Amino acid sequence: MKSSWRRATTGVAAAALGLGILTGCGSNDDGGASGSAEATSASAAGGDITVFAAASLKNTFTELGQMYESANPGSHVEFSFAGSSDLAAQLDQGASADVFASADTTNMTKVVDAGLVEGSPVDFATNTLTIVTAPGNPKGITSFADLNREGTLVVTCAPQVPCGSATQKVETASGVDLSPVSEESSVTDVLNKVTAGQADAGLVYVTDAASAGDKVTAVAFPEAAQALNTYPIATLSASKAPDAAQGFVDLVTGPDGQAVLAKAGFAQP
């Protein structure tokens, strides 16, 4: 199934060829469009849509939702942000949505196998884990192994959540088995535990650490490279506004969407 998926750049090329060029969110000095292929798709689509998206996408997708609405006066994007496994389960149980964006391919596969996806998912971003601590890193954590030091309160994502699955891969690669004081249902819950002082350290995505700013100190560790998470997005077959849903997907996978994601720390697939 994975081989049938596309990368974001493929979707951008198709949008540009099939829809032409309009001036989107900005233009260069020569009057050419900047990131306009996806703006064209969105403008042609219109309509109200519901997007189920991984919790780690909250900041970027909120911004992209505003861009979509600006390109489509009168339209509205409703978001449901949660752990990807929770969202996949909700869709399987009949929840109504137009677009699904997962923080891993595993949960997207569940939705595809359930016959809920229209067409093929598109990989649009990647993300890696980092350690976050209280500002200034008072426990002096410098490595993944340090999270197992006696008296260190560590929070991780639950195993079924993409960030939890990635944590397990790091444990396997490093030979370090963590003993977290809690396992959360989303990466934002892990981050909130650390910023609230309820944990000494947590494992979150680099994008979450960046969004927290000076509320945390980020500690990179080399084993994180063993647990790269790829983010796919897809329109859903039960969508009541398929053109609008595809317009939002085109925005995410196009130049403007990729610029917003890159600014937040996501890498390309």
PASEBA-1860 file (N, C-alpha, C; in nm, 3 decimals):
! residues 269
1> MKSSWRRA> 0.083/-0.120/0.000/0.000/0.000/0.000/0.086/0.125/0.000 ~ 0.196/0.121/0.076/0.278/0.240/0.088/0.332/0.286/-0.047 ~ 0.359/0.192/-0.135/0.417/0.227/-0.264/0.320/0.310/-0.349 ~ 0.190/0.305/-0.317/0.092/0.381/-0.395/0.078/0.524/-0.345 ~ 0.142/0.554/-0.232/0.133/0.688/-0.177/0.224/0.782/-0.256 ~ 0.192/0.908/-0.250/0.273/1.008/-0.318/0.341/1.098/-0.217 ~ 0.444/1.165/-0.262/0.508/1.268/-0.180/0.450/1.403/-0.216 ~ 0.470/1.499/-0.129/0.408/1.630/-0.147/0.445/1.694/-0.279
9> TTGVAAAA> 0.569/1.678/-0.323/0.614/1.745/-0.445/0.536/1.695/-0.566 ~ 0.497/1.566/-0.565/0.419/1.512/-0.676/0.285/1.579/-0.684 ~ 0.220/1.600/-0.569/0.091/1.666/-0.567/0.100/1.809/-0.613 ~ 0.210/1.876/-0.579/0.227/2.016/-0.620/0.236/2.026/-0.771 ~ 0.314/1.937/-0.832/0.330/1.942/-0.976/0.197/1.920/-1.046 ~ 0.119/1.824/-0.996/-0.010/1.795/-1.058/-0.104/1.913/-1.045 ~ -0.101/1.978/-0.930/-0.189/2.093/-0.910/-0.151/2.207/-1.003 ~ -0.020/2.227/-1.019/0.025/2.338/-1.103/-0.012/2.314/-1.249
17> LGLGILTG> 0.004/2.187/-1.296/-0.026/2.157/-1.435/-0.176/2.159/-1.462 ~ -0.254/2.108/-1.367/-0.397/2.090/-1.392/-0.479/2.214/-1.367 ~ -0.428/2.306/-1.285/-0.512/2.417/-1.242/-0.460/2.553/-1.287 ~ -0.336/2.557/-1.335/-0.283/2.684/-1.380/-0.232/2.766/-1.264 ~ -0.203/2.892/-1.291/-0.141/2.978/-1.191/-0.229/3.100/-1.164 ~ -0.254/3.124/-1.037/-0.319/3.247/-0.994/-0.234/3.311/-0.887 ~ -0.248/3.440/-0.867/-0.175/3.505/-0.760/-0.236/3.464/-0.629 ~ -0.150/3.407/-0.540/-0.201/3.352/-0.416/-0.170/3.443/-0.300
25> CGSNDDGG> -0.090/3.388/-0.205/-0.065/3.462/-0.082/0.040/3.569/-0.098 ~ 0.103/3.577/-0.214/0.202/3.680/-0.236/0.254/3.670/-0.376 ~ 0.325/3.772/-0.424/0.381/3.766/-0.558/0.520/3.826/-0.555 ~ 0.601/3.790/-0.655/0.735/3.843/-0.661/0.735/3.976/-0.736 ~ 0.853/4.037/-0.747/0.863/4.169/-0.808/0.826/4.168/-0.956 ~ 0.830/4.050/-1.018/0.797/4.041/-1.160/0.649/4.017/-1.184 ~ 0.571/4.011/-1.074/0.428/3.991/-1.088/0.388/3.847/-1.096 ~ 0.486/3.752/-1.082/0.454/3.610/-1.083/0.397/3.568/-0.950
33> ASGSAEAT> 0.328/3.454/-0.950/0.265/3.406/-0.827/0.366/3.337/-0.739 ~ 0.349/3.353/-0.608/0.431/3.284/-0.510/0.346/3.181/-0.441 ~ 0.381/3.051/-0.458/0.304/2.944/-0.397/0.160/2.946/-0.441 ~ 0.133/2.974/-0.570/-0.003/2.999/-0.613/-0.077/2.877/-0.662 ~ -0.008/2.766/-0.687/-0.077/2.648/-0.739/-0.183/2.600/-0.642 ~ -0.143/2.594/-0.512/-0.241/2.547/-0.415/-0.346/2.651/-0.386 ~ -0.313/2.779/-0.401/-0.413/2.884/-0.383/-0.520/2.873/-0.491 ~ -0.475/2.839/-0.613/-0.569/2.817/-0.721/-0.667/2.706/-0.688
41> SASAAGGD> -0.612/2.593/-0.640/-0.697/2.479/-0.607/-0.795/2.515/-0.498 ~ -0.747/2.584/-0.394/-0.835/2.620/-0.283/-0.943/2.717/-0.330 ~ -0.905/2.815/-0.410/-1.002/2.914/-0.456/-1.110/2.850/-0.541 ~ -1.072/2.749/-0.617/-1.169/2.683/-0.703/-1.262/2.592/-0.624 ~ -1.218/2.556/-0.502/-1.292/2.458/-0.425/-1.402/2.522/-0.341 ~ -1.364/2.606/-0.245/-1.462/2.667/-0.156/-1.526/2.563/-0.067 ~ -1.623/2.605/0.015/-1.696/2.512/0.099/-1.638/2.498/0.238 ~ -1.719/2.440/0.327/-1.678/2.416/0.464/-1.628/2.273/0.478
49> ITVFAAAS> -1.518/2.254/0.551/-1.462/2.121/0.568/-1.419/2.098/0.713 ~ -1.414/1.971/0.750/-1.363/1.929/0.881/-1.236/1.851/0.859 ~ -1.131/1.891/0.929/-1.000/1.828/0.916/-0.962/1.761/1.047 ~ -0.939/1.630/1.042/-0.885/1.556/1.155/-0.734/1.556/1.139 ~ -0.662/1.610/1.238/-0.517/1.623/1.224/-0.446/1.590/1.354 ~ -0.327/1.533/1.340/-0.244/1.499/1.456/-0.219/1.622/1.542 ~ -0.210/1.600/1.672/-0.194/1.710/1.766/-0.071/1.795/1.737 ~ 0.034/1.733/1.686/0.158/1.806/1.657/0.143/1.903/1.541
57> LKNTFTEL> 0.031/1.897/1.470/0.007/1.986/1.357/-0.079/2.107/1.396 ~ -0.113/2.121/1.520/-0.211/2.223/1.559/-0.171/2.364/1.515 ~ -0.050/2.405/1.546/-0.010/2.542/1.513/-0.003/2.566/1.363 ~ 0.060/2.473/1.291/0.077/2.492/1.147/-0.057/2.482/1.073 ~ -0.138/2.385/1.110/-0.265/2.368/1.040/-0.363/2.480/1.073 ~ -0.356/2.533/1.193/-0.440/2.649/1.226/-0.406/2.766/1.134 ~ -0.276/2.787/1.113/-0.233/2.893/1.022/-0.276/2.864/0.878 ~ -0.263/2.738/0.837/-0.303/2.702/0.701/-0.455/2.711/0.684
65> GQMYESAN> -0.529/2.683/0.789/-0.673/2.699/0.782/-0.714/2.843/0.759 ~ -0.642/2.934/0.823/-0.669/3.076/0.803/-0.635/3.118/0.661 ~ -0.526/3.063/0.607/-0.490/3.092/0.469/-0.596/3.041/0.373 ~ -0.646/2.921/0.399/-0.750/2.863/0.314/-0.876/2.950/0.316 ~ -0.916/2.991/0.435/-1.037/3.072/0.447/-1.021/3.208/0.380 ~ -0.900/3.265/0.386/-0.875/3.393/0.320/-0.885/3.378/0.168 ~ -0.842/3.262/0.117/-0.849/3.238/-0.027/-0.989/3.201/-0.072 ~ -1.074/3.166/0.024/-1.211/3.122/-0.006/-1.310/3.193/0.084
73> PGSHVEFS> -1.341/3.319/0.056/-1.434/3.395/0.142/-1.564/3.320/0.164 ~ -1.604/3.314/0.289/-1.728/3.245/0.324/-1.710/3.100/0.361 ~ -1.590/3.046/0.337/-1.563/2.906/0.372/-1.517/2.898/0.518 ~ -1.515/2.778/0.571/-1.470/2.758/0.709/-1.404/2.622/0.722 ~ -1.290/2.620/0.794/-1.221/2.495/0.821/-1.234/2.465/0.970 ~ -1.296/2.354/1.002/-1.311/2.309/1.140/-1.205/2.201/1.166 ~ -1.130/2.217/1.276/-1.024/2.121/1.306/-1.058/2.036/1.427 ~ -1.013/1.912/1.424/-1.013/1.825/1.540/-0.871/1.774/1.557
81> FAGSSDLA> -0.800/1.824/1.661/-0.662/1.784/1.684/-0.657/1.684/1.800 ~ -0.588/1.575/1.779/-0.574/1.472/1.882/-0.463/1.377/1.840 ~ -0.439/1.275/1.921/-0.345/1.172/1.882/-0.394/1.101/1.757 ~ -0.304/1.068/1.668/-0.343/1.007/1.540/-0.421/0.876/1.559 ~ -0.382/0.799/1.659/-0.453/0.673/1.684/-0.596/0.697/1.727 ~ -0.618/0.800/1.809/-0.754/0.835/1.851/-0.838/0.881/1.732 ~ -0.779/0.962/1.646/-0.851/1.011/1.529/-0.885/0.897/1.433 ~ -0.791/0.806/1.412/-0.817/0.692/1.325/-0.931/0.607/1.380
89> AQLDQGAS> -0.932/0.589/1.511/-1.039/0.511/1.575/-1.174/0.580/1.559 ~ -1.175/0.712/1.575/-1.299/0.787/1.559/-1.354/0.774/1.417 ~ -1.265/0.782/1.319/-1.308/0.768/1.180/-1.363/0.627/1.154 ~ -1.296/0.529/1.210/-1.341/0.391/1.191/-1.478/0.367/1.255 ~ -1.507/0.446/1.358/-1.635/0.433/1.428/-1.744/0.522/1.369 ~ -1.713/0.588/1.258/-1.815/0.663/1.187/-1.811/0.813/1.202 ~ -1.707/0.867/1.264/-1.697/1.012/1.277/-1.691/1.077/1.139 ~ -1.749/1.196/1.128/-1.757/1.266/1.000/-1.641/1.364/0.985
97> ADVFASAD> -1.568/1.354/0.876/-1.459/1.445/0.845/-1.433/1.442/0.696 ~ -1.359/1.541/0.649/-1.328/1.553/0.507/-1.181/1.523/0.475 ~ -1.094/1.549/0.573/-0.950/1.530/0.553/-0.891/1.467/0.678 ~ -0.794/1.377/0.659/-0.722/1.318/0.771/-0.573/1.337/0.749 ~ -0.505/1.393/0.849/-0.360/1.410/0.846/-0.303/1.340/0.969 ~ -0.223/1.237/0.946/-0.168/1.156/1.054/-0.021/1.187/1.078 ~ 0.024/1.163/1.201/0.165/1.183/1.232/0.248/1.058/1.204 ~ 0.186/0.958/1.145/0.262/0.840/1.102/0.186/0.767/0.993
105> TTNMTKVV> 0.253/0.675/0.928/0.188/0.598/0.821/0.103/0.485/0.877 ~ 0.134/0.440/0.998/0.061/0.327/1.057/-0.087/0.357/1.072 ~ -0.119/0.472/1.128/-0.259/0.506/1.151/-0.330/0.545/1.021 ~ -0.256/0.602/0.927/-0.316/0.627/0.796/-0.351/0.495/0.728 ~ -0.263/0.395/0.743/-0.288/0.265/0.685/-0.419/0.205/0.739 ~ -0.443/0.222/0.868/-0.567/0.172/0.927/-0.690/0.234/0.858 ~ -0.683/0.362/0.832/-0.796/0.432/0.769/-0.810/0.391/0.623 ~ -0.697/0.373/0.555/-0.699/0.326/0.417/-0.759/0.186/0.409
113> DAGLVEGS> -0.713/0.098/0.497/-0.760/-0.041/0.496/-0.909/-0.051/0.529 ~ -0.960/0.048/0.602/-1.102/0.050/0.636/-1.187/0.104/0.521 ~ -1.121/0.141/0.412/-1.193/0.192/0.295/-1.245/0.333/0.311 ~ -1.179/0.413/0.394/-1.229/0.546/0.426/-1.159/0.658/0.349 ~ -1.055/0.623/0.272/-0.975/0.724/0.203/-1.010/0.728/0.054 ~ -1.018/0.847/0.002/-1.041/0.869/-0.141/-0.905/0.888/-0.209 ~ -0.874/0.804/-0.306/-0.746/0.818/-0.375/-0.630/0.769/-0.289 ~ -0.514/0.829/-0.309/-0.393/0.787/-0.238/-0.346/0.896/-0.143
121> PVDFATNT> -0.306/0.860/-0.020/-0.249/0.959/0.071/-0.122/1.019/0.013 ~ -0.090/1.140/0.060/0.032/1.208/0.016/0.118/1.236/0.139 ~ 0.244/1.194/0.136/0.338/1.227/0.244/0.378/1.373/0.230 ~ 0.360/1.452/0.337/0.385/1.596/0.325/0.487/1.651/0.423 ~ 0.531/1.572/0.522/0.627/1.624/0.619/0.689/1.509/0.697 ~ 0.800/1.537/0.762/0.860/1.443/0.857/0.894/1.518/0.985 ~ 0.910/1.440/1.093/0.937/1.500/1.224/1.021/1.402/1.305 ~ 1.100/1.454/1.396/1.182/1.369/1.481/1.163/1.409/1.627
129> LTIVTAPG> 1.200/1.318/1.715/1.186/1.341/1.859/1.301/1.423/1.914 ~ 1.272/1.490/2.024/1.374/1.556/2.104/1.332/1.549/2.250 ~ 1.425/1.567/2.338/1.394/1.573/2.481/1.364/1.718/2.518 ~ 1.261/1.739/2.598/1.237/1.872/2.654/1.243/1.863/2.806 ~ 1.300/1.967/2.865/1.310/1.976/3.010/1.259/2.112/3.055 ~ 1.255/2.132/3.183/1.225/2.265/3.235/1.332/2.363/3.186 ~ 1.299/2.492/3.176/1.397/2.589/3.127/1.530/2.581/3.203 ~ 1.638/2.578/3.128/1.770/2.570/3.191/1.817/2.429/3.218
137> NPKGITSF> 1.729/2.331/3.192/1.767/2.190/3.210/1.825/2.164/3.349 ~ 1.746/2.188/3.455/1.798/2.175/3.592/1.848/2.035/3.628 ~ 1.800/1.932/3.561/1.846/1.796/3.591/1.974/1.761/3.514 ~ 2.019/1.850/3.429/2.143/1.827/3.356/2.137/1.710/3.261 ~ 2.024/1.694/3.194/2.006/1.582/3.100/2.077/1.614/2.969 ~ 2.164/1.524/2.926/2.240/1.548/2.803/2.227/1.434/2.702 ~ 2.161/1.325/2.742/2.149/1.210/2.652/2.018/1.137/2.679 ~ 1.983/1.047/2.587/1.862/0.966/2.606/1.876/0.878/2.729
145> ADLNREGT> 1.994/0.825/2.752/2.017/0.738/2.868/1.997/0.813/3.000 ~ 2.021/0.942/2.999/2.003/1.022/3.122/1.859/1.022/3.171 ~ 1.766/0.992/3.081/1.625/0.990/3.121/1.596/0.877/3.218 ~ 1.687/0.782/3.230/1.670/0.669/3.322/1.739/0.691/3.455 ~ 1.795/0.809/3.475/1.861/0.834/3.602/1.761/0.835/3.717 ~ 1.803/0.786/3.830/1.715/0.778/3.946/1.665/0.917/3.986 ~ 1.535/0.925/4.012/1.476/1.051/4.055/1.432/1.142/3.942 ~ 1.449/1.098/3.817/1.408/1.178/3.702/1.268/1.137/3.658
153> LVVTCAPQ> 1.176/1.229/3.663/1.037/1.203/3.625/1.021/1.228/3.475 ~ 0.995/1.121/3.400/0.988/1.130/3.255/0.846/1.098/3.209 ~ 0.800/1.174/3.109/0.669/1.153/3.048/0.690/1.123/2.900 ~ 0.617/1.025/2.850/0.622/0.991/2.707/0.480/0.978/2.652 ~ 0.471/0.958/2.524/0.342/0.926/2.463/0.314/0.777/2.481 ~ 0.186/0.742/2.480/0.147/0.602/2.486/0.194/0.530/2.360 ~ 0.221/0.400/2.368/0.279/0.326/2.254/0.197/0.333/2.126 ~ 0.063/0.340/2.137/-0.020/0.341/2.017/-0.020/0.476/1.945
161> VPCGSATQ> 0.032/0.579/2.011/0.040/0.712/1.952/0.171/0.722/1.874 ~ 0.173/0.791/1.759/0.297/0.797/1.680/0.422/0.838/1.759 ~ 0.410/0.936/1.847/0.529/0.978/1.924/0.569/0.869/2.023 ~ 0.473/0.788/2.068/0.504/0.677/2.156/0.570/0.563/2.081 ~ 0.521/0.537/1.960/0.583/0.436/1.875/0.727/0.474/1.842 ~ 0.748/0.602/1.814/0.883/0.650/1.785/0.973/0.634/1.907 ~ 0.918/0.660/2.026/0.996/0.642/2.149/1.040/0.497/2.165 ~ 0.951/0.405/2.135/0.986/0.263/2.144/1.099/0.228/2.047
169> KVETASGV> 1.096/0.286/1.928/1.203/0.260/1.831/1.337/0.311/1.884 ~ 1.334/0.427/1.952/1.457/0.482/2.009/1.506/0.393/2.122 ~ 1.415/0.342/2.203/1.454/0.252/2.311/1.524/0.128/2.255 ~ 1.468/0.073/2.148/1.527/-0.044/2.086/1.666/-0.013/2.029 ~ 1.677/0.102/1.962/1.803/0.139/1.900/1.912/0.168/2.003 ~ 1.871/0.225/2.116/1.969/0.266/2.217/1.993/0.161/2.324 ~ 1.901/0.063/2.335/1.912/-0.036/2.441/1.872/0.017/2.576 ~ 1.803/0.131/2.578/1.759/0.195/2.702/1.608/0.183/2.713
177> DLSPVSEE> 1.561/0.117/2.818/1.418/0.102/2.841/1.373/0.203/2.946 ~ 1.290/0.297/2.906/1.245/0.402/2.997/1.136/0.350/3.091 ~ 1.121/0.420/3.202/1.014/0.393/3.298/0.937/0.522/3.322 ~ 0.855/0.561/3.226/0.784/0.689/3.239/0.683/0.688/3.354 ~ 0.665/0.805/3.413/0.566/0.817/3.520/0.425/0.825/3.463 ~ 0.414/0.862/3.334/0.285/0.859/3.266/0.307/0.848/3.116 ~ 0.208/0.790/3.049/0.209/0.779/2.903/0.085/0.851/2.851 ~ 0.106/0.955/2.773/-0.002/1.044/2.732/-0.059/1.006/2.595
185> SSVTDVLN> -0.182/1.053/2.571/-0.251/1.018/2.447/-0.216/1.110/2.331 ~ -0.139/1.215/2.356/-0.094/1.303/2.248/0.036/1.370/2.288 ~ 0.110/1.414/2.189/0.240/1.477/2.216/0.223/1.610/2.288 ~ 0.113/1.681/2.263/0.091/1.808/2.332/0.067/1.786/2.481 ~ 0.008/1.671/2.516/-0.011/1.640/2.658/0.123/1.618/2.727 ~ 0.217/1.554/2.657/0.351/1.537/2.712/0.416/1.673/2.735 ~ 0.408/1.758/2.635/0.467/1.891/2.646/0.406/1.969/2.762 ~ 0.275/1.960/2.776/0.206/2.033/2.884/0.248/1.985/3.022
193> KVTAGQAD> 0.275/1.855/3.036/0.321/1.802/3.165/0.455/1.863/3.204 ~ 0.542/1.880/3.104/0.674/1.937/3.132/0.663/2.086/3.163 ~ 0.588/2.160/3.082/0.576/2.305/3.104/0.503/2.336/3.234 ~ 0.418/2.243/3.278/0.344/2.264/3.404/0.425/2.222/3.526 ~ 0.545/2.167/3.503/0.629/2.126/3.615/0.591/1.992/3.674 ~ 0.509/1.914/3.603/0.467/1.783/3.653/0.563/1.672/3.612 ~ 0.662/1.706/3.534/0.764/1.610/3.492/0.895/1.683/3.470 ~ 1.004/1.611/3.490/1.136/1.671/3.469/1.173/1.676/3.321
201> AGLVYVTD> 1.122/1.579/3.247/1.157/1.570/3.105/1.048/1.494/3.030 ~ 1.043/1.519/2.901/0.948/1.449/2.815/1.005/1.433/2.677 ~ 0.948/1.339/2.602/0.989/1.318/2.463/0.879/1.370/2.372 ~ 0.912/1.472/2.294/0.818/1.535/2.202/0.887/1.553/2.068 ~ 0.813/1.603/1.971/0.874/1.633/1.841/0.951/1.765/1.847 ~ 1.048/1.778/1.759/1.126/1.901/1.755/1.036/2.022/1.729 ~ 0.928/2.002/1.654/0.836/2.112/1.625/0.762/2.158/1.750 ~ 0.729/2.064/1.839/0.661/2.100/1.964/0.756/2.176/2.056
209> AASAGDKV> 0.880/2.132/2.059/0.980/2.202/2.140/0.999/2.344/2.090 ~ 1.002/2.361/1.958/1.019/2.494/1.900/0.901/2.584/1.933 ~ 0.780/2.528/1.927/0.661/2.609/1.953/0.651/2.651/2.099 ~ 0.714/2.573/2.190/0.710/2.607/2.332/0.804/2.720/2.368 ~ 0.899/2.749/2.280/0.990/2.860/2.303/1.070/2.846/2.432 ~ 1.074/2.954/2.511/1.155/2.952/2.633/1.087/2.884/2.751 ~ 0.974/2.821/2.726/0.907/2.745/2.833/0.977/2.613/2.859 ~ 1.062/2.570/2.765/1.136/2.446/2.780/1.277/2.464/2.728
217> TAVAFPEA> 1.363/2.370/2.762/1.494/2.357/2.700/1.495/2.226/2.622 ~ 1.535/2.232/2.497/1.538/2.113/2.413/1.677/2.050/2.418 ~ 1.679/1.918/2.425/1.805/1.842/2.427/1.799/1.740/2.313 ~ 1.875/1.764/2.209/1.878/1.672/2.095/1.959/1.548/2.132 ~ 1.927/1.435/2.070/2.002/1.312/2.094/2.010/1.234/1.963 ~ 2.124/1.174/1.933/2.146/1.113/1.801/2.054/0.997/1.770 ~ 2.009/0.923/1.872/1.923/0.807/1.847/1.789/0.845/1.785 ~ 1.752/0.972/1.792/1.625/1.017/1.735/1.618/0.992/1.585
225> AQALNTYP> 1.734/0.988/1.521/1.739/0.964/1.377/1.687/0.825/1.340 ~ 1.679/0.736/1.439/1.629/0.601/1.414/1.477/0.595/1.415 ~ 1.412/0.707/1.443/1.266/0.705/1.459/1.202/0.823/1.389 ~ 1.235/0.839/1.263/1.177/0.947/1.183/1.030/0.917/1.156 ~ 0.943/1.013/1.184/0.801/0.996/1.156/0.762/1.069/1.029 ~ 0.694/0.998/0.938/0.645/1.056/0.814/0.496/1.085/0.828 ~ 0.456/1.205/0.785/0.317/1.251/0.798/0.245/1.243/0.664 ~ 0.142/1.159/0.652/0.060/1.157/0.530/-0.072/1.231/0.550
233> IATLSASK> -0.129/1.278/0.441/-0.258/1.345/0.443/-0.344/1.289/0.329 ~ -0.475/1.284/0.351/-0.564/1.228/0.249/-0.703/1.287/0.263 ~ -0.775/1.294/0.152/-0.917/1.326/0.156/-0.993/1.199/0.189 ~ -1.108/1.213/0.252/-1.186/1.098/0.295/-1.304/1.074/0.201 ~ -1.333/0.948/0.178/-1.434/0.912/0.078/-1.574/0.957/0.117 ~ -1.600/0.979/0.245/-1.732/1.022/0.290/-1.747/1.173/0.292 ~ -1.647/1.245/0.244/-1.652/1.391/0.245/-1.773/1.444/0.169 ~ -1.839/1.542/0.229/-1.952/1.607/0.164/-1.908/1.726/0.079
241> APDAAQGF> -1.777/1.758/0.088/-1.721/1.868/0.009/-1.586/1.823/-0.047 ~ -1.587/1.726/-0.138/-1.460/1.668/-0.185/-1.368/1.767/-0.254 ~ -1.425/1.861/-0.330/-1.340/1.960/-0.397/-1.271/2.050/-0.296 ~ -1.345/2.091/-0.193/-1.288/2.175/-0.089/-1.183/2.097/-0.010 ~ -1.211/1.970/0.018/-1.115/1.887/0.090/-0.985/1.874/0.011 ~ -0.997/1.851/-0.120/-0.877/1.841/-0.203/-0.805/1.974/-0.210 ~ -0.881/2.083/-0.207/-0.818/2.215/-0.206/-0.731/2.236/-0.083 ~ -0.778/2.188/0.032/-0.696/2.202/0.154/-0.573/2.113/0.146
249> VDLVTGPD> -0.589/1.992/0.096/-0.473/1.902/0.080/-0.371/1.966/-0.014 ~ -0.418/2.027/-0.122/-0.327/2.092/-0.217/-0.253/2.209/-0.151 ~ -0.321/2.278/-0.061/-0.257/2.388/0.011/-0.145/2.334/0.100 ~ -0.174/2.227/0.174/-0.075/2.169/0.265/0.047/2.118/0.189 ~ 0.024/2.053/0.076/0.134/1.990/0.002/0.203/2.086/-0.095 ~ 0.145/2.202/-0.117/0.202/2.299/-0.209/0.307/2.388/-0.144 ~ 0.364/2.481/-0.221/0.473/2.567/-0.171/0.438/2.647/-0.047 ~ 0.318/2.706/-0.041/0.282/2.785/0.077/0.272/2.698/0.201
257> GQAVLAKA> 0.206/2.582/0.186/0.195/2.491/0.299/0.329/2.439/0.344 ~ 0.414/2.405/0.250/0.547/2.354/0.284/0.632/2.462/0.352 ~ 0.612/2.586/0.315/0.686/2.696/0.379/0.643/2.712/0.525 ~ 0.513/2.702/0.551/0.462/2.712/0.688/0.515/2.597/0.772 ~ 0.514/2.478/0.717/0.563/2.361/0.789/0.714/2.371/0.816 ~ 0.788/2.416/0.717/0.933/2.429/0.735/0.966/2.532/0.843 ~ 0.890/2.640/0.845/0.912/2.744/0.946/0.893/2.690/1.086 ~ 0.804/2.592/1.101/0.776/2.532/1.232/0.876/2.423/1.268
265> GFAQP> 0.962/2.385/1.175/1.063/2.284/1.204/1.041/2.149/1.141 ~ 0.931/2.135/1.064/0.909/2.009/0.993/1.007/1.998/0.877 ~ 1.044/1.877/0.843/1.127/1.852/0.726/1.041/1.792/0.616 ~ 1.090/1.797/0.493/1.016/1.739/0.382/1.032/1.588/0.381 ~ 0.931/1.516/0.329/0.939/1.370/0.327/1.042/1.321/0.226
END
